[in-house]
């Protein structure tokens, strides 16, 4: 069986930067001392990251999980949760034992995780485990679940790629 990009489903997981270009530049100055015009920040803002990602996949079938640190919508495709939907994917409060000392004892509740897809969303939900992490859910983000309709044929390729 040969690889065919027209019948391929692209799966991905992305952690998007919450920094904008200016903050990334300040971080470079702080880390490296003097800022040089030859240095380029490795992070751009999340709108640029999302635009590049969707543009790259615009003619493909895809499902991507995003820890985006922001609430957003997509123009082409489906996004859950999208702007206006109240599904908090985080409800956490950092302790002194965790990194990011400036955020200790500050409650952070919001929509920061998304699933974007070229398919049609059939069902969607977000886990609700209370203040995170806890003994029932040891992560600082809830799970985001969707059911997606796709017209791609399902093919079992186990053992055929030798």
ABEGO torsion letter per residue (X at the ends): XBBBAAABBBBBBBBBBABBAAAAAAAAAAAAEBBBAABBBABBBAAAAAAAAAAAAAABBBBBBBBAGBBBBBABEBBOBBBGBBBBABBBBBBAABBGAAABGBBBBEBABBBBBABBBABBBBBBAEBOBBAABABABBBBBBBBBBABBBBBABGAAX
